[in-house]
């Protein structure tokens, strides 16, 4: 699949070009598959003006029933476009087609759930003393900027945008330069929503950071939702503080699996393998740390090594492949450099994996799964987010030691606990410092429940009833009756 057409921005209900253009690359082949308009500050300013006008001059912020109707129309539009969105995700992102279909399917559910949340922005009232009523009303904050990364654009954009729209905000969505054809297809989803007012949703594509930095800096955008790396999240938080903005950050992770001797290994090993290889390890909750009790350590190490060695790597369009490409060759080199440095520092390769350097696959950004045995938790490979299919394995003896190892990280996004004991998993889960815990499972992210991170993994929450609070002001009004 390729196109000679230039993918455009969607601003104020119209297709908008840019002075600068870029090329879209298929990471599985290294081939150019399209061109796109590359945004800067001018496009960001246009989008904010459109969103500001829509917030001020339409009834979007005030009409709950209308927002509910539109959100359901957006969900239906995503359902109609799922095939195109999945194909373009595989083309530009490198995911297997099954993973792309799985990702895209989440968007519809985000907007359906948001339609229900739009009906829940009520406040409360009380007669605090005779003749005096105090009420709290909740109002949308205004224009929201949604800054979305390349690893799961459809799902992450929908997760952050849907509650903003439910609250009555208007939005500027900044999508990544790595997936511009997909970005335009996402814009067409919104363009095909019959009742959506122009300017309520604006979508721009940017390969750099000029537009994103302006969105963070301008006082005309009071709320930011960012998904990405922890260093970038810190920079956004610092810049946004100048205007006391609301900043929601879903940042890096270093998810551990804690496997006790009494775990169901058949189930655990299947899930542990997928938790490393799904999305090629380019996932905020990729389970890159494996912490195993001594009684089953050697068994887990051997059987997982066999599974990872048999992972079939190749182009995502081939449904027989288990794992697709990384986003680009630069990522392959970065991941491999981290592995080489870890081995030099004492990590033992159980499965070396690494870059594919022979045959047709060498043209693409392919990296085979890698498993490293470690004894030193301070190694960068244990502490830093790899964003690739690299997992470390280390042993523990006691429950207390397992908890300490799981918590030995600046990150706290997710963690899994594996045990057939009735009480232990929940006891351990309560002591692990992470925002999302799975017991005898991994990676479940239901739209109806809040998700977020501890420590350096983020600020605020997405999904669930709490996900809408980021976009609402609380206003207290007291009235005295004569």
PyMOL commands that set and color helices and strands:
alter all, ss='L'
color gray80, all
select helices_A, chain A and resi 41-57+64-80+82-93+97-120+153-167+177-191+210-217+230-243+265-281+294-309+329-344+360-363+380-383+399-407+424-431+465-471
alter helices_A, ss='H'
color red, helices_A
select strands_A, chain A and resi 6-7+9-11+14-16+21-25+32-37+124-129+132-140+143-147+170-176+201-206+223-227+246-250+256-259+289-293+348-351+354-355+367-368+370-373+390-396+411-412+414-418+436-439+454-455+458-459+472-480
alter strands_A, ss='S'
color yellow, strands_A
deselect
rebuild
show_as cartoon
